[in-house]
Amino acid sequence: MLYEPYQIKGFTLKNRVVMPPMCMYSANTLGFANDFHIVHYGTRAIGGVGLIIQEATATLPDGRISINDLGIWSDDHIAGLKKIVNVIHQNGAVAGIQINHAGRKAKVDRPIAPSAKSYSDDYQVPAEMTIEEIKEVILSFKEAARRADEAGYDLLEIHGAHGYLIFQFISPISNLRTDEYKDGKKFLREVVEAIMEVWPKEKVLALRVSGTEYVEGGVTPETISEAINSVKDLGIDIIDVSSGGNVLVKINAFPGYQLDLAKKIHDLTGLPVMGGGLITDMRLADHAVSSNRCDLVYLGRLLLRDPYVVINSAAEMGVNIPYPNQYIRGKKA
Ligand SMILES: Cc1cc2nc3c(=O)[nH]c(=O)nc-3n(C[C@H](O)[C@H](O)[C@H](O)COP(=O)(O)O)c2cc1C
């Protein structure tokens, strides 16, 4: 089943494998893409991945996780991003991009967040966002979506996971506000509404969430599903399920450790889900989709070390898929 196509809106993924967003910290300090990004994403597309979601790309310079994040805060970024989209498309994959603002986890002079509470002792105490700053960030997500469309991406993923700004609003651990944004669903809704003013309805809108924080008082699959349900009518097509990132805590990770979360969030929202976590074996990936734990399965670190795992595992999984023409002579006998 892993190698069967998956249809989402007008897009056909040739299989159920997703390359999840993974920061490469390889842009220049102005956020521009370069040859590394083209080789990196192009290689995974040649390797047969169905959907590639480009790493967290910053909607504002002060929303960067590092000074070398990719950026999408200016129209000048579009040309470089277009090249990434082209190499993904030319090699047969569907192209996605994750857009992000890091909030209190941004490594900048003056990080902003829902409340003046730092992520850990190694991070600065952020400034509590004013209403004006909230509106500015919402606008930055809208502008980023417009640019992502112009660059040609098929799928836009809103980063609402891992303790970055949107998640900071949703989690009671990081949102201590007393005003109308005390309910983090309001911020999320305004971001999605702004995006939908410009993101074409024919294209795919994904939302990445952390389904648990692994600590008392944090979000749970139930509360995060409530947040999803409060915006899904706006046009969310699929949920990308991850976990953690808002509190420093040791996570007991094992192969497929987030698949139950994906299933639960699917059950509570009715939306298709991407699931994964520490999947290093294609049989487990296949099992994840064939046992209906998730609709699509992401392979992060596995694709970093083995970009050709999809095409090279097909034979042992008993499926016959086209091998890249240029590499036919290297195909395992
Ligand atoms: C180097 C690296 C960078 C990452 N950057 C991002 C990111 O930009 N956005 C995101 O949502 N998750 C990010 N993640 C998390 C991955 O998308 C994925 O959820 C995680 O690695 C678990 O999957 P895996 O066990 O298959 O690697 C990153 C992970 C790695 C290893």
The ligand as a MOL file (V3000), in Angstrom:
LIG
                    3D

  0  0  0     0  0            999 V3000
M  V30 BEGIN CTAB
M  V30 COUNTS 31 33 0 0 0
M  V30 BEGIN ATOM
M  V30 1 C 17.6240 17.9520 10.8680 0
M  V30 2 C 16.1670 18.0610 11.2070 0
M  V30 3 C 15.5060 19.2500 11.0110 0
M  V30 4 C 14.1300 19.3740 11.2890 0
M  V30 5 N 13.4660 20.5210 10.9680 0
M  V30 6 C 12.1120 20.5590 11.0520 0
M  V30 7 C 11.3790 21.6410 10.4960 0
M  V30 8 O 11.9200 22.5420 9.8610 0
M  V30 9 N 10.0310 21.6360 10.6690 0
M  V30 10 C 9.3750 20.6100 11.2970 0
M  V30 11 O 8.1480 20.6510 11.4190 0
M  V30 12 N 10.0560 19.5460 11.7810 0
M  V30 13 C 11.3860 19.4820 11.6430 0
M  V30 14 N 12.0610 18.3600 12.0430 0
M  V30 15 C 11.2790 17.1830 12.4940 0
M  V30 16 C 11.0190 16.2350 11.3110 0
M  V30 17 O 10.1740 16.8310 10.3510 0
M  V30 18 C 10.3950 14.9160 11.7670 0
M  V30 19 O 9.1310 15.1570 12.2920 0
M  V30 20 C 11.2490 14.2290 12.8320 0
M  V30 21 O 12.5960 14.1650 12.4050 0
M  V30 22 C 10.7350 12.8250 13.1480 0
M  V30 23 O 10.7820 12.0010 12.0200 0
M  V30 24 P 11.9910 10.9570 11.7960 0
M  V30 25 O 12.1210 10.1990 13.0700 0
M  V30 26 O 11.5250 10.1390 10.6270 0
M  V30 27 O 13.2360 11.7530 11.4970 0
M  V30 28 C 13.4290 18.2520 11.8140 0
M  V30 29 C 14.1340 17.0660 12.0680 0
M  V30 30 C 15.4660 16.9540 11.7470 0
M  V30 31 C 16.1560 15.6290 11.9600 0
M  V30 END ATOM
M  V30 BEGIN BOND
M  V30 1 1 1 2
M  V30 2 1 2 3
M  V30 3 2 2 30
M  V30 4 2 3 4
M  V30 5 1 4 5
M  V30 6 1 4 28
M  V30 7 2 5 6
M  V30 8 1 6 7
M  V30 9 1 6 13
M  V30 10 2 7 8
M  V30 11 1 7 9
M  V30 12 1 9 10
M  V30 13 2 10 11
M  V30 14 1 10 12
M  V30 15 2 12 13
M  V30 16 1 13 14
M  V30 17 1 14 15
M  V30 18 1 14 28
M  V30 19 1 15 16
M  V30 20 1 16 17
M  V30 21 1 16 18
M  V30 22 1 18 19
M  V30 23 1 18 20
M  V30 24 1 20 21
M  V30 25 1 20 22
M  V30 26 1 22 23
M  V30 27 1 23 24
M  V30 28 2 24 25
M  V30 29 1 24 26
M  V30 30 1 24 27
M  V30 31 2 28 29
M  V30 32 1 29 30
M  V30 33 1 30 31
M  V30 END BOND
M  V30 END CTAB
M  END
